[in-house]
Amino acid sequence: MKAFLLHIALLLSFVGLPQDDISVVGSLPQQVWETSGLIFYNGKLITHNDSGNTAQLFEIDTTSLQITRTVTISNASNTDWEALTQDDEFIYIGDIGNNSGIRQDLNILKIAKSDYNASDVITAQRIDYLYEDQDEFTSQQNSDWDAEALFVSGDDLIILTKQWQSQGTVAYRLPKLQGAFLAERLDSYQVDGLVTGAEYDPMSGTLYLIGYSSFLAPFFVQVDGVSETTIFSGSTTKVNLSSGLAQTEAITKIGNTFYVSSEEFNASSPPISSAARLFRFSLNDAMEEVPENPEEPEEPEEPNPELPEINDQLILYRSFDSKILNYRLDSDAPIFGMGVFDSIGRLVLFVPLENIGDNSVDLAELPPAMYHLAFFYGDAIISKPFILN
């Protein structure tokens, strides 16, 4: 475990994304508590809410985070809006959320920027699609046919799926034209997490992804060598974002600064509350110097004096018929919480640091299944599986 945490620290240093570069700009207005897409246009951030909310776009001031304008798309509904992207002439809204995998009305709304600039009530063209390799539409919670990321590449739109089961993402292509199409599968990337947003720089052929792991740990991925026919054939660099527990939803880039939004999350069991927020971070020169196929840095023979030396050992034990899970965690690093995750990565129990007490967890409210007990550090998580019978 020490080697694993040391590797994360080395990787963060290697790609030039130090922990203290990530900051919270502030909480987003309550009107966009389920913020999902994000772009920067005409000096403002533009966002929208996700499934079941209004068919509206909200302009947000980058400094005050106040909503300065609301634009309604009069001929559309918000079935499950999940992504925003743009080119020189149009804004695209991805109604691409498909958690259960049964939707046959997936679509992308195409809005002329000239219309958007002229009126607060506008209409959109519609691009309907199905995935070319999906032949079953049986309802399945947390399916591999969900999607939350979208970007423009030349004359095409690229959709990146959010694979709940496989923990990867698949890139699909369709034209930026009104009509109905089969989205063409290009390639895939085993990201080991859930991709929720994308930002593409066509000048450099670099794609940036945002998402979170099955343990709600936000991550950032840089993908180099993107072309109109292949997305993931180049090098990829993935780092954790030390923003704590956050359901990161979207990303946009202003100059060399990235803005990331997270939606509000509240639960009574486990007791968790996280406001919709906007984060900001910049890449330093080290990220730009990452080679096309970077080699994993070797672990030094002697501990690096600039890195914290972390020694962890997590031991779990429980009587066969007991609902009390006992643990022993030997650690010299600070933690900020403890959680229990189910087999598909959902957080089903959270205990903040101030409530962690006697080295035991009461599991009486959980049904028999396999779980993971996890402890959260600033930029890492340690966990161990256990079976509750």
C-alpha positions in Angstrom: 0.0 0.0 0.0 2.9 2.4 0.7 4.2 1.8 -2.8 0.8 2.4 -4.3 0.4 5.8 -2.5 4.0 6.8 -3.3 3.4 6.0 -6.9 0.4 8.4 -6.9 2.5 11.1 -5.4 5.2 10.6 -8.0 2.7 10.6 -10.8 1.2 13.8 -9.6 4.6 15.4 -9.5 5.6 13.9 -12.9 2.7 15.3 -14.9 2.8 18.7 -13.3 -0.6 18.7 -11.5 0.3 19.4 -7.9 -2.4 19.1 -5.3 -2.5 22.8 -4.3 -3.1 23.9 -7.9 -6.8 22.9 -7.6 -9.0 25.4 -5.9 -12.7 25.9 -5.4 -14.0 29.0 -7.2 -17.2 28.8 -5.2 -20.7 27.3 -4.9 -22.9 27.5 -8.0 -26.4 29.1 -7.8 -29.3 26.8 -6.7 -30.9 27.2 -10.1 -28.1 25.0 -11.5 -27.8 22.5 -8.7 -27.8 19.6 -11.1 -25.2 21.2 -13.5 -24.1 18.8 -16.1 -22.6 20.4 -19.2 -20.1 23.4 -19.4 -18.7 25.6 -22.1 -17.1 29.1 -22.2 -18.6 31.4 -24.8 -18.8 35.2 -25.1 -17.0 35.7 -21.8 -19.4 33.6 -19.8 -19.7 30.1 -18.6 -22.8 28.3 -20.0 -24.3 25.3 -18.2 -27.6 23.4 -17.9 -29.2 20.9 -15.5 -29.6 17.2 -16.3 -32.5 14.8 -16.5 -36.1 16.1 -15.9 -35.2 19.7 -15.5 -36.0 22.7 -17.8 -34.8 22.9 -21.4 -32.7 26.0 -20.6 -29.1 27.2 -20.8 -27.7 29.4 -18.0 -25.0 32.0 -18.4 -22.8 32.4 -15.4 -20.3 35.1 -14.6 -16.8 33.6 -14.0 -16.1 35.9 -11.0 -19.4 36.2 -9.1 -20.8 32.9 -10.2 -24.2 34.6 -10.6 -26.6 33.7 -13.4 -26.6 36.6 -15.8 -28.9 35.2 -18.5 -31.3 32.3 -19.1 -32.0 31.0 -22.6 -35.0 28.6 -23.3 -35.0 26.1 -26.1 -38.7 26.2 -27.0 -39.0 23.1 -29.2 -37.1 20.7 -26.9 -37.4 18.9 -23.6 -34.7 17.8 -21.2 -35.0 14.0 -21.1 -31.4 13.6 -19.9 -29.2 16.5 -20.9 -25.6 15.6 -20.0 -23.1 17.5 -22.2 -22.3 20.8 -23.9 -19.9 21.5 -26.7 -19.4 24.1 -29.5 -17.8 25.0 -32.8 -17.5 28.4 -34.5 -21.2 28.5 -35.5 -23.2 26.2 -33.2 -23.7 25.1 -29.7 -24.5 21.4 -29.2 -26.5 20.0 -26.2 -26.1 16.3 -25.7 -29.4 14.6 -24.6 -27.3 11.5 -24.3 -27.9 10.2 -20.7 -28.9 6.6 -20.8 -28.3 5.0 -17.4 -30.7 2.1 -18.0 -29.5 1.4 -21.5 -33.0 1.4 -23.1 -33.3 4.8 -24.7 -34.0 4.8 -28.5 -34.6 8.6 -28.6 -31.0 9.7 -27.9 -30.3 13.0 -29.6 -28.1 16.1 -29.8 -29.6 19.6 -30.1 -27.9 22.0 -32.5 -28.3 25.7 -31.8 -27.1 28.5 -34.1 -24.9 30.9 -32.2 -26.5 33.7 -34.2 -29.9 32.7 -32.8 -28.5 32.3 -29.3 -26.9 35.8 -29.4 -30.2 37.4 -30.6 -32.9 36.0 -28.3 -33.6 34.4 -25.0 -36.1 32.0 -26.6 -34.8 29.9 -29.4 -35.3 26.7 -31.4 -32.9 23.9 -32.1 -32.2 21.4 -34.9 -32.1 17.8 -33.7 -29.6 15.1 -34.5 -31.1 11.7 -33.6 -28.9 8.6 -33.3 -28.5 5.0 -32.1 -25.3 3.2 -31.4 -24.4 0.9 -34.3 -23.4 -2.0 -32.1 -26.3 -1.9 -29.6 -28.8 -4.6 -30.5 -30.4 -5.1 -27.0 -32.5 -2.5 -25.2 -33.3 -4.4 -22.0 -33.5 -2.2 -18.9 -30.4 -2.5 -16.8 -29.5 -0.1 -14.0 -26.1 1.5 -14.5 -25.5 0.1 -18.0 -22.6 0.5 -20.3 -24.7 2.6 -22.7 -24.8 5.7 -20.6 -22.9 8.8 -21.8 -22.1 12.2 -20.5 -19.2 13.5 -22.6 -19.3 15.1 -26.1 -17.0 17.1 -28.3 -16.6 18.4 -31.8 -13.9 17.0 -34.1 -13.9 18.5 -37.6 -17.2 17.8 -39.3 -18.2 15.2 -36.6 -19.5 15.0 -33.1 -17.8 12.5 -30.8 -19.7 10.8 -28.0 -17.8 9.2 -25.1 -19.8 6.6 -23.2 -19.9 6.2 -19.4 -19.5 2.5 -18.8 -20.8 1.7 -15.4 -20.1 -2.0 -15.6 -16.9 -2.1 -17.7 -15.4 1.2 -16.1 -14.2 2.3 -19.6 -15.3 4.6 -22.3 -16.1 4.0 -26.0 -15.8 6.8 -28.7 -18.6 7.0 -31.2 -18.8 9.4 -34.2 -21.8 10.9 -36.0 -22.0 13.9 -38.4 -23.0 17.4 -37.2 -26.1 17.4 -39.5 -29.8 17.4 -38.7 -31.3 13.9 -39.2 -31.1 10.4 -37.9 -27.9 8.4 -37.8 -26.1 5.3 -36.5 -23.2 6.4 -34.4 -20.1 4.7 -35.6 -17.8 3.1 -33.1 -14.2 4.3 -33.3 -12.2 3.0 -30.4 -12.1 2.7 -26.6 -10.1 3.4 -23.5 -10.0 1.5 -20.2 -10.0 4.5 -18.0 -11.0 2.5 -14.8 -13.6 5.0 -13.9 -16.7 7.0 -15.2 -16.0 9.6 -17.8 -18.4 12.6 -17.3 -17.0 15.4 -19.4 -14.6 16.3 -22.3 -12.8 19.3 -23.7 -10.9 19.0 -27.0 -8.2 21.3 -28.4 -8.2 20.7 -32.2 -5.0 22.8 -32.7 -2.9 20.4 -30.7 -5.0 17.3 -31.1 -5.3 17.0 -27.3 -8.4 15.7 -25.5 -9.0 16.4 -21.8 -11.4 14.2 -19.8 -13.0 14.6 -16.4 -14.7 11.9 -14.3 -14.6 10.0 -11.1 -13.7 6.5 -9.9 -16.0 3.9 -8.4 -14.9 5.4 -5.1 -16.0 8.9 -6.0 -12.4 10.0 -6.5 -12.3 12.7 -9.2 -9.7 12.2 -12.0 -8.4 14.1 -15.0 -7.1 12.5 -18.2 -5.0 14.1 -21.0 -5.2 12.2 -24.3 -2.6 13.1 -27.0 -2.6 12.3 -30.7 -6.4 12.6 -31.3 -7.5 12.6 -35.0 -10.8 12.6 -36.8 -10.6 8.8 -37.2 -9.0 7.7 -33.9 -9.3 9.0 -30.4 -7.3 6.8 -28.1 -4.4 5.5 -30.2 -1.9 8.1 -28.7 -0.6 8.4 -25.2 -2.9 9.0 -22.2 -2.0 10.5 -18.8 -4.4 10.1 -15.9 -4.1 11.9 -12.5 -6.3 12.2 -9.5 -7.8 15.5 -8.6 -7.5 16.3 -4.9 -10.9 18.0 -4.6 -12.3 15.6 -2.0 -15.5 13.7 -2.6 -17.2 15.4 -5.6 -19.5 14.2 -8.4 -17.5 16.0 -11.1 -19.7 16.5 -14.2 -18.2 18.8 -16.8 -15.0 20.6 -17.9 -14.1 23.6 -20.0 -10.8 25.4 -20.7 -10.2 29.1 -20.7 -6.6 29.8 -21.9 -4.5 27.5 -19.8 -7.0 27.2 -17.0 -9.5 24.4 -16.6 -12.9 24.9 -15.0 -14.7 21.8 -13.6 -18.3 21.7 -12.3 -19.8 19.3 -9.8 -23.5 18.8 -9.0 -25.2 19.0 -5.7 -25.5 15.8 -3.8 -27.5 15.2 -0.6 -28.2 11.9 1.2 -29.7 11.1 4.6 -28.3 7.6 4.7 -25.4 7.9 4.6 -25.5 11.6 5.7 -23.6 13.4 2.9 -24.0 16.9 1.7 -22.0 18.4 -1.2 -23.0 21.7 -2.9 -22.8 22.3 -6.6 -19.4 23.8 -7.0 -17.0 25.2 -9.6 -13.3 24.2 -9.4 -10.3 25.6 -11.2 -6.8 24.4 -11.9 -4.0 25.1 -14.4 -1.4 22.9 -16.0 2.2 23.9 -15.6 5.0 23.3 -18.1 5.6 19.8 -16.8 2.3 18.6 -18.3 3.4 19.9 -21.7 6.6 18.0 -21.5 5.1 14.6 -21.0 6.5 12.3 -23.8 4.2 10.6 -26.2 4.7 7.2 -24.4 5.8 8.1 -20.9 7.4 5.4 -18.9 6.3 4.8 -15.4 8.8 6.4 -13.0 10.9 4.0 -11.0 10.4 3.9 -7.3 13.5 5.4 -5.6 15.6 3.2 -3.5 15.5 5.7 -0.7 12.3 7.6 0.3 12.0 10.9 -1.5 12.3 13.6 1.3 9.7 15.8 -0.5 7.0 13.2 -0.4 5.1 12.1 2.7 6.1 8.7 3.9 2.8 6.8 4.3 2.6 3.4 6.0 -0.9 1.8 6.0 -2.2 -1.6 7.0 -6.0 -2.2 7.0 -7.2 -5.3 8.7 -10.9 -6.3 8.8 -12.6 -8.8 11.1 -16.2 -9.7 11.9 -18.1 -12.4 13.7 -20.0 -14.6 11.2 -23.5 -13.5 12.4 -22.6 -10.0 13.4 -23.6 -6.7 11.7 -20.6 -5.0 13.3 -17.5 -4.8 11.1 -14.3 -4.2 13.1 -11.2 -2.9 11.6 -7.6 -1.8 12.5 -6.0 0.9 10.4 -2.3 1.6 11.1 -1.5 4.8 9.4 0.7 7.8 9.8 -1.2 10.0 7.3 -4.3 12.1 7.9 -7.6 10.9 6.7 -10.8 12.9 6.2 -13.5 10.2 6.1 -14.5 6.5 5.9 -17.0 5.0 3.5 -18.6 1.7 2.4 -19.1 1.0 -1.3 -21.3 -1.7 -2.9 -20.1 -3.9 -5.7 -20.9 -1.4 -8.5 -19.1 1.4 -6.7 -22.0 3.3 -5.1 -21.3 4.9 -1.7 -23.8 3.4 0.7 -22.3 4.6 3.9 -20.2 7.6 4.8 -18.6 8.5 8.1 -16.9 11.9 8.3 -13.7 12.1 10.3 -15.3 13.7 13.4 -17.7 10.7 13.7 -15.1 7.9 13.3 -14.8 6.4 16.7 -14.2 2.9 18.1 -12.7 1.1 15.1 -16.0 -0.5 14.2 -18.8 0.1 11.6 -22.4 -0.7 12.1 -23.8 -2.4 9.0 -27.2 -3.2 10.3 -28.9 -1.2 7.5 -27.1 -3.0 4.7 -28.4 -6.1 3.0 -26.1 -9.2 2.5 -23.7 -8.6 -0.3 -20.0 -7.9 -1.1 -18.8 -4.4 -0.1 -15.6 -2.4 0.2 -14.5 -0.5 3.3 -12.6 2.6 2.3 -10.6 5.4 4.0 -10.2 8.7 2.2 -6.9 10.6 2.1 -6.2 13.9 0.4 -5.1 12.3 -2.9 -5.7 8.6 -2.4 -8.0 5.9 -1.1 -7.3 2.6 0.5 -9.9 -0.1 0.7 -10.5 -3.7 1.4 -13.4 -6.0 0.4 -15.6 -7.9 2.8 -18.7 -10.0 2.5 -21.8 -9.3 4.7 -23.9 -12.4 5.2 
